Amino acid sequence: MTRAGFVAVIGAPNAGKSTLTNRMVGAKVSIVTQKVQTTRFPVRGVAMEGETQLILVDTPGIFTPRRRLDRAMVRSAWGGTEDADAIVHLADAAAEIAVNDGKGKAADRRGMADVDTIVEGLKAAGKQVILALNKIDGVKRENLLAISQRLFETGVYTEVFMISAATGAGVEDLTKRLVEMMPEGPWLYPADQTADLPVRLLAAEITREKIYLRVHEELPYAAAVETTSFEERKDGSLRIEQTIYVERDSQRPIVLGANGQTLKWIGQKSREELTTLLDKTVHLFLTVKVDERWADKREFYGDVGLDFDV
């Protein structure tokens, strides 16, 4: 008897949702950087566990939105829970402990405020959820138990798992529980498919990841990548053209770097990963443009499945 169902993975920015999704799928389906709010739209990863297919919906981080793109991302994250067969709320245990000890950074305090916001949202929606405390490496057990008890007493959660998405600790137990929760039925994707993401969008995401890995400290959050051309050539190779959008003239030199070296590095790393993922030779061409209004253009939202009018 086969099983298949959807698992929504929600949490505050930087809780480790993409890392957990990639870990459970066993392949890279979501980009991961040190930049908060890296994931901008739901990404579906397909994990096979015996006769059960888990479709993991890696959602954008839930936080207090300030602009149109923020509102669309948060709405998308909550939307991912509406028809899910199971919901996992991933919380950063290490950050909460740091805040409680008085040692947490401002980002940690914001993250814990986001956790409380998520709890209230789940209460209002009447959702029962699995709590997964992430980043437990090196955290004392008594501290983990205290966090677990505080959150469990909210009445939102049915059970708690303590995991490390980065190392895999505890992830197998969480996966087994999710398998039990999936309904009986046929698989929704081919057994060898790991993600439900258009290849043009995947290519753009890979390049955006490399941008943040290289210039995350200098470049603000507001940068985007669009695949403008995707052509399979007669020799079987791929020619991909992409445009990198930044908001201000001062940001363009950051992406280019001295003598174009930063852009060259971004292109090389993206090309190498795309060649591996697509199993084809990739010829990648990047252009950097300034467009201070890119985050307010309706076509951008439609391309990635976000609601422009939220």
N, C-alpha and C positions, 0 to 999 in steps of 0.2 A: 504494500500500500504506500503510495507516494503522498507527500505533503508539500505544500507550498504556501507562503504567506509573506506579508510585509512587516518589517520591523522598523519603526521610526526611532532614530537615534537623535535625541535633542539634548541641549545643554547650553551653558554660557559660552561666549567666545573663548577659544583656546582651552576648552575642557579636554580635548583630545578625541573628538568625534571622528574626524577623518582618519586618524591613526588607528582607532578601533575598527572602523569599517575596513580599512586596508588589511588589518591583521586578520579579521574574520573571513574576508574573501580569499586571502592568500595571494593577493595581487594588488598593484596600485590602481585604484579607481578614483581616489580623491587626492588633490594636491595638499601638501603639508608644508607649512612654513612657520616661522616664529612670529609672523604678523597676525594680530588679532583679526577676526572676521575674514579670514582668507576664503572660506567657503561662502559663495554668494547665492547659490541656488541648490536645490536638492539634487544629489547625485545617487543613483541607484547602483549598488554593488550586489552581485549575485554570489552567494556562498552555498556550496553543496556540502551537506552533512549526511552521508549515507543516502537514503531515499528521500531526504527532505531538502527543499530548496528555500533558503532564507533570502529574501530581497531586502537588503539593508538600505534604508533611506537616510543618507548622511545629509543633515539639514544645516542651514546657516545658524550661527550662534544667535541665541535670544538675548537681547539687551534692550536698553531704552533708546528708541530710534530718535534721530535728530533731523534727518532729511529723507527725501523720497526713496533713495536706494535703501536706506536703513529700514524704512517702513515696509518696503516690498520684501526685503529679506526676512524680517521677523514674521510677517504674514505668511510667507512661504514655509517657514519653519513650523509654525502652528498648523498650517494646512497639511503638512506631512503626517500629523498625528491623527487626522480625522478618520481615515479609513484603514488605519494600521491594525494588524492583528495583535501586535505587541508594541509597547513603547518602552524604551530604555532612556532614563534620564541620567546622563553622564555628568558627574560633578567632580571638580578638582579638589581632592582631599588635602593635598599639600598646601594649596593656597588658603583654604579655610583655616587650617591649623595655624598658618603664619599670621593670619588676621587675628585669631583668638589669642595668640601669644603677644600681640602688639608689634610684631615684626613684619607684618605684611605690607607690601607696596600698595600704592594707590590702585594699580590694576587689579590686585588681589581683592581689595575692598569692593571695587566695582563688580568683580566677578561674583562675589558672595551676594551682593545686592541683586544681581541677575538671577542667582539661584533662588532667592526668596521670591522674586517676580515669577519665575517658572512655577514654583510651588503654588502660588496663588492662582496662576492661570490654569494649572491642572485641577485645582479644587473647583474653580468656576466651571470647568468643562466636565466635571464628574468623571475624570479619567483615572483608572487604576494603572499604576506604572511600576516598573522595576527600577530601583535605584542602583546605579553602579558607581562606586567611589573609585575614581581613577588616580593614578600617580601616587600609589601607596608605597613606592620604593623608599625604604629608610624611615618611614613614618611609624611611630610607636603604636602598638596594638591598642593600648588604652585610649589613645587619641582618636584612632579610627572608630572605636566603639562609641566614643562620646559623640562624634559627628553623626554616626549611623543612627544613634538613638534620637538625637535632636531632630533629624530630618524624618525619621520613621514615625515619630509622634505627631507629625502633621496630618497623618491619616491618608496621605496620598499614595503611599507605596505598599505593594503587596509583599515585597521581599527585597533584600539588599545583597549585592555582591561586591566584593573588594577586589579590584583588578589593577593591573598595569598594562595599558594598551601598548606601551612601548616595548615591554619585555615579553608580554604574553601571559604573565602570571594571572591566574584566575579566569582567563578568557574562555578556556575550555568548559569550565563549569557553567558560565553564563550562556555559552552557545548551546550546551545540552538542554538547559532550561527553555531557551527560546524554541528549540526544535520541538519540545513537548507541547508548546503553545500553538504551533502552526496547524491550520485545518487540513483535513484530508482532501486531496484533489490532485490534478495533474500539475506538472511543473509549468511555470509561466514563461521560462526562457530555456533555450538549449543548454544542455549540461555543461558545455565547454565555454559558455559566455560568462564573462566576469563583470560586465557593466552594461548599463543601458544609457549610453551617452553618444550623441552624434560625433563622428570622428573629427569634423571641423571644430567642434566645440572642445573636444578633448585636446586637440592640438593647441588651441588658444590657451587653455588652462595650463598646459605644461609650460608654455612660454611665460605666462603670468607668474607661475611658481618660481621660475628661474630669476625673474626680475626681483621678486621679493627676497629671494635667497641672497642676491648680490647687493642690493641697495636698500634693504628694509629700513635701515636707520636714517638714510637721507631722503628717501622718497615717501611721501605721505601715502595714506591708504588709497587715495583716489587715483588709481591707474587701471586701465583696461586693455585687453588684447582682443582684436577681431581678426579672424581668418578671412581674408578677402578673396583668396584664390586657392583652390585645392584641385590639382590636375594630375591625373595618372598618365605618365609618359609611355611611349611605345616600348622603351626598354624595361618597363616594370617599375621604375622609380617614381617618386612623388615630387612634384614641385608645389611648394606651399608658400604663399605670400601672406604676411600678417602685418597689421598696423597696431602699434602700441600708442595708446592715447594717454596723455598727461594733461593736467589742468592749467598749468602756467608755463610761461616761457622759461622761467628759471629752473624748471624740472627737466626740461629736455636735455641739457648738458649732463645732468646726473645719469640719465639712462644711456647717453652716448658714451660718456667717459672721455678721458684724454685720448685724442687720436682715434676715437671710436672703439677703444679697447673693451669698455664695459659691454657695449652692445654686441661686440664680437663674441665675448664670453657667454652672454645670454643665448645668442644664436647657436653657438657650438654645443652648449649643454642641452638645450632644447632639441636640437637636431639629433644628438646622440641618443637621447631617451626615446624620441619618436621613432627613430630607426629600429630600436629594440622592440618597442611596443607594437609597431605596425609590421615588423619583419620585412621592411622594404627600405631601400636607399632613399633618403629624404634630402631634398635640396630646399633649404629654408631661407627666405628673404624677408628681412625685417625693416620696417619704416617707423620712425617716431614722429607723431604729430601732436600739436597742442590744440586741445578743444576743451575749454573751460566748462562747457555745457554737456559733455558726453553723458554724464549721469542723469540728465533730464531728457534724454531722447527716447521716445517710445519704442523705436525699433530695437534698441539694446535690450530692453526688458523682454520683448517678445522672443528674441533669439535664445534667451536663457530660461524662459518659462516663468518669469516674474510678472506680477500684476502691476502695471504702470499706474493704475488709477486708485490704488489702495490708499 
